[in-house]
Amino acid sequence: MSTAAAIGNPPGKRSPAHTAAIYLKEAKYEFLKNLRLRMYTVSVISFPLMFYVLFGLVLNSKESIGGASVPTYLIATYGTFGVMGASLFGTASGLAADRGLGWLQVKRASPMPPFAYFFAKVVLSMIFSAIVVCLLMLLGFAFGGVRLPFAELARLLATLVAGSLPFSAMGLAIGYFTGPNSAPATINLFYLPMSFCSGLWVPFMFLPKLVQKVALVLPSYHLSQLALGIVGTGRHESAAAHWEVLLAFTLICLGIARIGFQRDQGKLYG
């Protein structure tokens, strides 16, 4: 059986259109699967919205931070928070569960392109990230008095959705080194401290000096600063430098995920 899984069913020559259709179908069913998992959809979508309503609309709606109203400022920071959650839980938890159930072995034994599985995970993260950000914008416009030009809203949405990629890569790395039961706890060990230290819950300028120094190496800090720069606040640092850090972090996490992938391959077929 392991030999068959190792060899798989060698696919015939596929046209690019056929290959693209396979990738899209895998992404479609990955999205539908997670949409039906209420634990995922409710937690990923509701937590950022709940925090935004409480701290942005109920408690501090008339205040301002860094020249922007609190509801506007928090769209950027809680948008980053929501993107992190959608990406980390969508990739790490799903991958760890599929590894534990042996589903990846079935995938490798099939003629499906090997990267279609990972493509579907990334697309899932981007879709749910977009949903969270759009809902935050809707709440801000409807109840928080947020008024941003359409071009800035589109740029903010595109930035945050693109920013899901580093956290999807991080999720893949976590998913290859944790089991189905330990994955959620491991994710939170990274997710929650990174959120606090990056100024997503407490504005960066109010954080202790030591925490501010730690934030400079965190991808969540750099993504939030890109988002805050779009809404007219933030620390006015180089956008190119922020993207460079996010790219470097993505490549490092993909390298770690590849090590985990090769380790699994060795266990199965060594």
Buried (B, 14 or more C-beta within 10 A) or exposed (E): EEEEBEEBEEEEEEEEEEEEEBBBEBBEEBBEEBEEBEEBBEBBBEBBBEBBBEBBBEEBBEEEBBEBBBBBBBBBBBBBBBBBBBBBBBBBBBBBBBBBEEBBBEBBBBEBBEEBBBBBBBBBBBBBBBBBBBBBBEBBBEBBEBEBEEEEBEBBBEBBBBBBBBBBBBBBBBBBBBEBEEBBEBBEEBBBBBBBBBBBBBBBEEBEEEBBEBBEEBBBBBBBBBBBBBBBBBEEEEBEEBBEBBEEBBEBBBEBBEEBBEEBEEEBEE
